[in-house]
Amino acid sequence: MLWRRVDMTHHGDVLNAEAMARAAVDRAAGTMEAFWAGTFFTDRLLRYISDRAFSLKSLQLSFSDKVSDKGLADAINRLRQLEELDISFCSLYGNFCQLLVKTRAQLKCFRLNERWDDYHKRFDAAYERLDIDPEASWIANCLPGLQVLQLIGSEVSNDGLMAILDRCSHLESLDVRMCYNLQIDDALN
């Protein structure tokens, strides 16, 4: 019971945080339901968890710059029981959603949070993109059972948000703070 929920979000400064995380996964022996971690998270650790935590329902990554889009997508694709996914302030470049399996109908809670200023620092020269709202499109088309959505600092536009609202009929909570591409008008009221 002790190892079903592991919160290591404030252990980034611990010398052997990854070894501690692996030990927690091993002690859970396939019964882990939630794993939350911070800066020390890597693709290798994510793979380790997704290979052993068959019952994982909640995954939270925050402030990690060592996780790649492909590493995250590969792990999520293997976590068949996942209901809650929280990715906050990680160094992803927006295309991990396209790498995920087509439908993740069991996902009930999705948080994808960026710092608006960090986003622009990474994409300063190439901010004008042809493929607008790739995350919004994936959310609208692949997460029909979504109940909680948080997109702080996202580049979501009115069209992307309208697609989400039209297709995610079970949505109970929506947080779009610091989404500066949104223009709240009569269509969104």
C-alpha positions in Angstrom: 0.0 0.0 0.0 2.8 2.4 0.9 4.3 2.4 -2.6 1.1 3.0 -4.6 1.5 6.8 -4.6 5.0 8.3 -4.9 5.5 12.0 -4.8 9.1 13.0 -5.6 8.4 16.5 -6.9 10.7 18.2 -4.5 13.6 15.7 -4.7 15.5 17.2 -7.6 18.4 18.2 -5.4 18.8 14.7 -3.9 22.0 13.1 -5.1 20.5 9.7 -6.0 16.9 10.8 -6.8 16.7 8.5 -9.8 17.9 5.5 -7.8 15.3 6.3 -5.1 12.6 6.5 -7.8 13.6 3.1 -9.2 13.6 1.6 -5.8 10.1 2.9 -5.2 8.9 1.4 -8.5 10.4 -1.9 -7.6 8.9 -1.9 -4.1 5.5 -1.2 -5.6 5.8 -4.5 -7.6 3.4 -3.4 -10.3 0.8 -1.8 -8.0 1.9 1.8 -8.3 -1.0 4.1 -9.2 0.6 7.5 -9.1 4.1 8.8 -9.7 5.0 12.5 -9.5 8.5 13.8 -10.1 10.5 16.9 -10.8 13.8 18.0 -12.3 15.6 14.7 -12.2 13.3 12.9 -14.5 14.8 11.4 -17.7 13.7 9.3 -20.6 15.5 6.3 -19.1 13.6 6.6 -15.8 10.3 7.2 -17.7 10.9 4.0 -19.6 11.8 2.1 -16.4 8.5 3.2 -14.8 6.3 2.5 -17.9 7.8 -1.0 -18.1 7.1 -1.9 -14.5 4.2 0.2 -13.2 1.3 -1.5 -15.0 -1.4 0.0 -12.7 -0.2 3.6 -13.1 -3.2 6.0 -13.3 -1.5 9.3 -12.6 1.8 10.7 -14.0 3.1 14.1 -13.2 6.3 15.6 -14.6 7.4 19.1 -13.7 10.4 21.3 -14.4 12.2 18.5 -16.3 14.5 19.4 -19.2 15.8 15.8 -19.6 12.6 14.2 -21.1 12.2 14.2 -24.8 8.9 14.3 -26.8 9.6 10.8 -28.1 10.5 9.4 -24.6 7.4 10.8 -23.1 5.1 9.6 -25.9 6.6 6.1 -25.8 6.1 5.8 -22.1 2.5 7.2 -22.2 1.7 4.7 -25.0 2.6 1.8 -22.7 0.7 3.1 -19.7 -2.7 1.7 -20.6 -4.4 2.6 -17.3 -3.3 6.2 -17.3 -6.2 8.6 -16.4 -4.3 11.7 -15.3 -1.3 13.3 -17.1 0.3 16.5 -15.8 3.2 17.9 -17.7 4.2 21.3 -16.3 7.1 23.5 -17.4 9.1 20.7 -19.1 11.3 21.3 -22.1 9.0 19.7 -24.7 8.6 21.1 -28.1 4.9 20.5 -28.7 4.9 17.5 -30.9 4.7 14.7 -28.3 0.9 14.7 -28.8 1.3 13.7 -32.4 3.5 10.7 -31.3 0.8 9.3 -29.0 -1.5 6.6 -30.0 -4.6 7.9 -31.8 -7.0 7.7 -28.9 -6.5 8.0 -25.2 -10.2 7.8 -24.3 -9.5 6.8 -20.7 -7.6 10.0 -20.0 -9.8 12.1 -17.6 -7.4 14.8 -16.6 -4.8 16.5 -18.8 -2.5 19.3 -17.8 0.0 20.7 -20.3 1.5 23.9 -18.8 4.1 26.2 -20.3 5.5 29.5 -19.3 4.5 31.9 -22.1 7.9 33.7 -22.0 9.8 30.4 -22.1 7.8 29.3 -25.0 8.7 32.4 -27.0 12.4 32.1 -26.1 12.5 28.7 -27.7 10.4 29.6 -30.8 11.3 33.2 -31.2 12.3 33.0 -34.9 9.8 30.3 -35.9 6.8 31.3 -33.9 4.6 31.7 -37.0 3.7 28.1 -37.5 1.6 26.6 -40.3 0.1 23.9 -38.1 -1.9 26.0 -35.6 -3.0 24.4 -32.4 -1.5 20.9 -32.7 -2.2 20.1 -29.1 -5.7 21.5 -29.3 -6.4 19.3 -32.3 -5.1 16.2 -30.6 -7.1 17.0 -27.4 -10.3 17.6 -29.3 -10.0 14.5 -31.5 -8.4 11.9 -29.1 -9.6 12.8 -25.6 -13.5 12.6 -25.7 -13.8 11.6 -22.0 -11.7 14.4 -20.7 -13.1 16.0 -17.5 -10.3 18.3 -16.5 -8.1 20.3 -18.9 -5.4 22.8 -17.9 -3.4 24.6 -20.6 -1.6 27.4 -18.8 0.6 29.4 -21.2 -0.5 27.5 -24.2 -0.6 28.9 -27.7 -4.2 27.6 -28.1 -6.3 29.8 -30.3 -10.1 30.5 -30.3 -10.6 27.9 -33.1 -8.6 25.3 -31.1 -10.5 26.0 -27.9 -13.8 25.8 -29.7 -12.9 22.4 -31.2 -12.0 21.2 -27.6 -15.3 22.5 -26.2 -17.3 21.0 -29.1 -15.8 17.5 -28.8 -15.0 17.1 -25.1 -18.5 17.0 -23.8 -17.6 15.7 -20.4 -15.3 18.6 -19.6 -16.0 19.9 -16.0 -13.0 22.1 -15.5 -11.0 24.3 -18.0 -8.0 26.4 -17.1 -6.6 28.6 -19.9 -4.7 31.2 -17.9 -1.9 33.0 -19.8 -3.2 31.8 -23.2 -2.5 35.0 -24.9 -3.7 33.8 -28.4 -7.2 33.6 -27.0 -9.5 36.5 -27.8 -12.5 36.2 -25.5 -15.5 37.3 -27.6 -19.1 36.4 -28.0 -18.3 33.0 -29.5 -16.5 32.0 -26.3 -19.0 33.6 -23.9 
